[in-house]
Amino acid sequence: MFTRSVRWFSATARTMAKDTSEAKKRLKKEQRRKVVQKQAPELHPLYMEVPQALRYLRAAEVGFPASRTTISLHMTVLPERGSKPLAGEIFFPKPIKESNVMVFSGNPEVIEQAKADGAKFAGGSDLIESIQNGTTKLDGLTHAFATPDIVKELKAIARQIGPKGLMPSAKKGTVAENLSDLMRNSSGAMPFKQKGEHLAIPIGRADFSDREIVANLKAVSDAIYASQPPGTKKPNLLGKAVISSTRGPGLVVNIRQQV
Protein backbone atom coordinates (compact mmCIF):
# COMPACT_ATOMS: atom_id res chain seq x y z
CA MET A 1 0.00 0.00 0.00
CA PHE A 2 2.81 2.39 0.95
CA THR A 3 4.64 1.59 -2.30
CA ARG A 4 1.53 2.34 -4.37
CA SER A 5 1.11 5.70 -2.63
CA VAL A 6 4.72 6.62 -3.35
CA ARG A 7 4.31 5.69 -7.02
CA TRP A 8 1.10 7.70 -7.26
CA PHE A 9 2.69 10.78 -5.71
CA SER A 10 5.74 10.40 -7.94
CA ALA A 11 3.59 10.15 -11.07
CA THR A 12 1.50 13.12 -9.99
CA ALA A 13 4.63 15.18 -9.32
CA ARG A 14 6.03 14.33 -12.77
CA THR A 15 2.75 15.27 -14.42
CA MET A 16 2.63 18.58 -12.57
CA ALA A 17 6.24 19.33 -13.45
CA LYS A 18 5.55 18.52 -17.10
CA ASP A 19 2.43 20.74 -17.14
CA THR A 20 4.41 23.59 -15.55
CA SER A 21 7.18 23.20 -18.10
CA GLU A 22 4.73 23.23 -21.01
CA ALA A 23 2.95 26.27 -19.56
CA LYS A 24 6.29 28.11 -19.37
CA LYS A 25 7.05 27.18 -22.98
CA ARG A 26 3.66 28.49 -24.12
CA LEU A 27 4.19 31.71 -22.20
CA LYS A 28 7.63 32.23 -23.76
CA LYS A 29 6.20 31.53 -27.21
CA GLU A 30 3.42 34.09 -26.68
CA GLN A 31 5.95 36.63 -25.46
CA ARG A 32 8.14 36.08 -28.53
CA ARG A 33 5.10 36.53 -30.80
CA LYS A 34 4.23 39.79 -29.09
CA VAL A 35 7.78 41.07 -29.50
CA VAL A 36 7.68 40.25 -33.22
CA GLN A 37 4.26 41.86 -33.72
CA LYS A 38 5.34 45.01 -31.86
CA GLN A 39 8.29 45.56 -34.18
CA ALA A 40 8.11 48.53 -36.54
CA PRO A 41 6.80 47.35 -39.94
CA GLU A 42 9.72 49.15 -41.61
CA LEU A 43 12.05 46.48 -40.16
CA HIS A 44 10.26 43.65 -41.98
CA PRO A 45 12.03 42.38 -45.14
CA LEU A 46 8.77 42.60 -47.11
CA TYR A 47 7.96 46.17 -46.01
CA MET A 48 6.98 48.68 -48.71
CA GLU A 49 5.37 52.07 -48.90
CA VAL A 50 1.75 51.68 -49.97
CA PRO A 51 2.12 53.12 -53.52
CA GLN A 52 5.12 50.85 -54.18
CA ALA A 53 3.23 47.83 -52.83
CA LEU A 54 0.28 48.63 -55.11
CA ARG A 55 2.56 48.60 -58.16
CA TYR A 56 3.67 45.07 -57.32
CA LEU A 57 0.12 43.91 -56.67
CA ARG A 58 -1.19 45.35 -59.93
CA ALA A 59 1.69 43.68 -61.79
CA ALA A 60 0.65 40.35 -60.26
CA GLU A 61 -2.86 40.83 -61.69
CA VAL A 62 -1.87 41.61 -65.29
CA GLY A 63 -4.07 39.61 -67.64
CA PHE A 64 -7.03 39.56 -65.27
CA PRO A 65 -9.91 42.09 -65.14
CA ALA A 66 -8.86 44.85 -62.76
CA SER A 67 -12.47 45.46 -61.73
CA ARG A 68 -12.68 41.89 -60.42
CA THR A 69 -9.43 41.98 -58.47
CA THR A 70 -9.75 42.72 -54.77
CA ILE A 71 -7.00 44.35 -52.75
CA SER A 72 -7.31 43.50 -49.06
CA LEU A 73 -5.75 44.33 -45.73
CA HIS A 74 -4.80 41.47 -43.40
CA MET A 75 -3.85 42.27 -39.85
CA THR A 76 -2.67 40.17 -36.92
CA VAL A 77 -4.50 40.89 -33.67
CA LEU A 78 -3.23 39.28 -30.46
CA PRO A 79 -6.02 39.40 -27.87
CA GLU A 80 -5.41 39.81 -24.18
CA ARG A 81 -7.16 37.54 -21.70
CA GLY A 82 -10.78 38.60 -21.36
CA SER A 83 -10.64 41.10 -24.23
CA LYS A 84 -13.43 41.30 -26.79
CA PRO A 85 -12.90 40.79 -30.55
CA LEU A 86 -12.52 44.01 -32.48
CA ALA A 87 -15.60 44.93 -34.50
CA GLY A 88 -17.12 48.00 -36.12
CA GLU A 89 -18.02 49.66 -39.39
CA ILE A 90 -15.90 51.34 -42.03
CA PHE A 91 -17.17 54.23 -44.13
CA PHE A 92 -15.16 54.13 -47.34
CA PRO A 93 -14.52 57.37 -49.26
CA LYS A 94 -14.49 55.15 -52.38
CA PRO A 95 -17.06 52.32 -51.96
CA ILE A 96 -15.74 48.94 -53.04
CA LYS A 97 -19.06 47.68 -54.33
CA GLU A 98 -22.30 49.34 -55.31
CA SER A 99 -24.94 49.49 -52.60
CA ASN A 100 -28.31 47.94 -53.41
CA VAL A 101 -30.85 48.99 -50.81
CA MET A 102 -34.28 47.62 -49.88
CA VAL A 103 -36.73 49.68 -47.79
CA PHE A 104 -39.80 48.57 -45.85
CA SER A 105 -42.41 51.05 -44.68
CA GLY A 106 -46.14 51.42 -44.28
CA ASN A 107 -45.92 55.09 -45.21
CA PRO A 108 -46.41 55.78 -48.97
CA GLU A 109 -44.43 59.03 -48.72
CA VAL A 110 -41.46 57.22 -47.21
CA ILE A 111 -41.64 54.58 -49.94
CA GLU A 112 -41.67 57.18 -52.72
CA GLN A 113 -38.77 59.07 -51.15
CA ALA A 114 -36.77 55.83 -50.80
CA LYS A 115 -37.27 55.12 -54.51
CA ALA A 116 -36.14 58.66 -55.29
CA ASP A 117 -33.06 58.12 -53.11
CA GLY A 118 -32.12 55.08 -55.18
CA ALA A 119 -33.59 52.10 -53.30
CA LYS A 120 -33.75 49.02 -55.50
CA PHE A 121 -36.92 47.84 -53.76
CA ALA A 122 -39.26 49.88 -51.55
CA GLY A 123 -42.67 48.92 -50.27
CA GLY A 124 -44.83 47.76 -47.40
CA SER A 125 -47.03 44.69 -47.06
CA ASP A 126 -46.93 44.21 -50.83
CA LEU A 127 -43.13 43.93 -50.80
CA ILE A 128 -43.23 41.50 -47.88
CA GLU A 129 -45.75 39.33 -49.74
CA SER A 130 -43.70 39.35 -52.95
CA ILE A 131 -40.63 38.18 -50.97
CA GLN A 132 -42.71 35.43 -49.34
CA ASN A 133 -43.90 34.04 -52.67
CA GLY A 134 -40.51 34.39 -54.32
CA THR A 135 -41.47 37.10 -56.81
CA THR A 136 -38.89 39.56 -55.46
CA LYS A 137 -35.35 38.18 -55.67
CA LEU A 138 -32.91 39.26 -52.98
CA ASP A 139 -29.71 38.59 -54.94
CA GLY A 140 -27.30 41.51 -54.92
CA LEU A 141 -28.95 43.42 -52.10
CA THR A 142 -26.49 44.88 -49.60
CA HIS A 143 -28.66 46.77 -47.10
CA ALA A 144 -32.23 46.83 -45.81
CA PHE A 145 -33.94 49.54 -43.79
CA ALA A 146 -37.39 49.94 -42.26
CA THR A 147 -39.59 52.40 -40.43
CA PRO A 148 -40.77 51.29 -36.95
CA ASP A 149 -44.42 50.82 -38.03
CA ILE A 150 -43.65 47.77 -40.17
CA VAL A 151 -40.99 45.96 -38.14
CA LYS A 152 -43.42 43.41 -36.65
CA GLU A 153 -44.61 42.37 -40.12
CA LEU A 154 -41.03 41.50 -41.13
CA LYS A 155 -41.13 38.40 -38.94
CA ALA A 156 -43.09 36.73 -41.75
CA ILE A 157 -40.00 36.86 -43.99
CA ALA A 158 -37.30 36.43 -41.36
CA ARG A 159 -36.19 33.12 -42.90
CA GLN A 160 -35.71 34.76 -46.29
CA ILE A 161 -33.97 37.99 -45.33
CA GLY A 162 -32.32 37.05 -42.02
CA PRO A 163 -29.62 34.70 -43.38
CA LYS A 164 -28.68 37.35 -45.94
CA GLY A 165 -28.12 39.96 -43.25
CA LEU A 166 -31.09 42.00 -44.46
CA MET A 167 -33.31 41.96 -41.38
CA PRO A 168 -33.72 45.57 -40.21
CA SER A 169 -33.44 46.10 -36.46
CA ALA A 170 -33.14 49.03 -34.10
CA LYS A 171 -30.10 47.38 -32.50
CA LYS A 172 -28.23 47.44 -35.81
CA GLY A 173 -29.35 51.00 -36.49
CA THR A 174 -31.35 50.05 -39.59
CA VAL A 175 -34.77 51.07 -38.26
CA ALA A 176 -35.69 54.76 -38.12
CA GLU A 177 -38.33 57.28 -39.06
CA ASN A 178 -35.98 59.22 -41.33
CA LEU A 179 -34.73 56.64 -43.79
CA SER A 180 -33.19 59.14 -46.20
CA ASP A 181 -30.52 60.11 -43.67
CA LEU A 182 -30.09 56.47 -42.65
CA MET A 183 -29.55 55.37 -46.25
CA ARG A 184 -26.98 58.07 -46.89
CA ASN A 185 -25.09 57.42 -43.66
CA SER A 186 -25.17 53.63 -43.62
CA SER A 187 -25.31 52.25 -47.14
CA GLY A 188 -21.62 53.01 -47.69
CA ALA A 189 -20.54 51.29 -44.49
CA MET A 190 -18.82 47.91 -44.36
CA PRO A 191 -18.89 45.91 -41.11
CA PHE A 192 -15.76 44.14 -39.90
CA LYS A 193 -15.07 41.71 -37.07
CA GLN A 194 -11.97 40.05 -35.72
CA LYS A 195 -11.89 36.27 -36.21
CA GLY A 196 -9.45 34.51 -33.96
CA GLU A 197 -6.20 36.44 -34.24
CA HIS A 198 -6.94 37.86 -37.65
CA LEU A 199 -8.64 40.78 -39.38
CA ALA A 200 -9.28 40.65 -43.12
CA ILE A 201 -10.82 43.71 -44.80
CA PRO A 202 -11.09 44.56 -48.52
CA ILE A 203 -9.80 48.07 -49.21
CA GLY A 204 -10.28 48.41 -52.95
CA ARG A 205 -9.86 46.94 -56.42
CA ALA A 206 -6.99 47.01 -58.87
CA ASP A 207 -8.85 49.57 -61.00
CA PHE A 208 -8.89 52.07 -58.10
CA SER A 209 -6.27 54.82 -58.15
CA ASP A 210 -3.50 54.91 -55.55
CA ARG A 211 -5.14 57.95 -53.97
CA GLU A 212 -8.49 56.15 -53.65
CA ILE A 213 -6.92 53.07 -52.06
CA VAL A 214 -4.82 55.15 -49.66
CA ALA A 215 -7.97 57.07 -48.63
CA ASN A 216 -9.80 53.78 -48.04
CA LEU A 217 -6.82 52.43 -46.09
CA LYS A 218 -6.90 55.49 -43.85
CA ALA A 219 -10.61 54.88 -43.20
CA VAL A 220 -9.82 51.25 -42.30
CA SER A 221 -6.98 52.29 -39.99
CA ASP A 222 -9.17 54.85 -38.23
CA ALA A 223 -11.96 52.29 -37.75
CA ILE A 224 -9.65 49.55 -36.45
CA TYR A 225 -7.89 51.72 -33.88
CA ALA A 226 -11.20 53.29 -32.82
CA SER A 227 -12.69 49.84 -32.24
CA GLN A 228 -10.48 49.20 -29.20
CA PRO A 229 -12.78 49.27 -26.15
CA PRO A 230 -12.33 52.72 -24.54
CA GLY A 231 -10.54 52.80 -21.21
CA THR A 232 -9.41 49.18 -21.37
CA LYS A 233 -6.23 48.48 -19.40
CA LYS A 234 -5.15 45.66 -21.70
CA PRO A 235 -6.17 46.44 -25.28
CA ASN A 236 -5.71 43.92 -28.07
CA LEU A 237 -2.24 44.05 -29.58
CA LEU A 238 -2.52 45.29 -33.16
CA GLY A 239 0.34 43.69 -35.00
CA LYS A 240 1.66 43.30 -38.54
CA ALA A 241 -0.47 44.72 -41.37
CA VAL A 242 -0.23 43.22 -44.86
CA ILE A 243 -1.93 44.16 -48.12
CA SER A 244 -2.40 41.65 -50.89
CA SER A 245 -4.40 41.20 -54.07
CA THR A 246 -6.40 38.22 -55.33
CA ARG A 247 -3.31 36.57 -56.84
CA GLY A 248 -0.52 38.78 -55.52
CA PRO A 249 1.85 38.37 -52.58
CA GLY A 250 1.37 39.78 -49.10
CA LEU A 251 3.37 42.97 -48.58
CA VAL A 252 3.89 44.60 -45.19
CA VAL A 253 2.76 48.23 -44.84
CA ASN A 254 2.47 50.78 -42.05
CA ILE A 255 -1.21 51.65 -41.77
CA ARG A 256 -0.52 54.13 -38.96
CA GLN A 257 1.19 56.34 -41.55
CA GLN A 258 -2.21 56.75 -43.20
CA VAL A 259 -3.87 58.16 -40.06
Buried (B, 14 or more C-beta within 10 A) or exposed (E): EEEEEEEEEEEEEEEEEEEEEEEEEEEEEEEEBEEEBEEEBEEBEEBBEBEEBBEBBBEBBEEEEEEEBBBBBBBBBBBEEEBEBBEBEBBBEBBBEEBBBBBBBBBEEBBEBBBEBEBBBBBBEEBBBBBEEEEBEBEEBBBBBBBEBBBEBBEEBEEBBEEEEBBBEEEEBBBBEEBBEBBEEBBBBBEBEBEEBEBBBBBBBBEBEBEBBBBBBBBBBBBBBEBBEEEEEEBBBBBBBBBBBBEBEBBBBBBEBBE
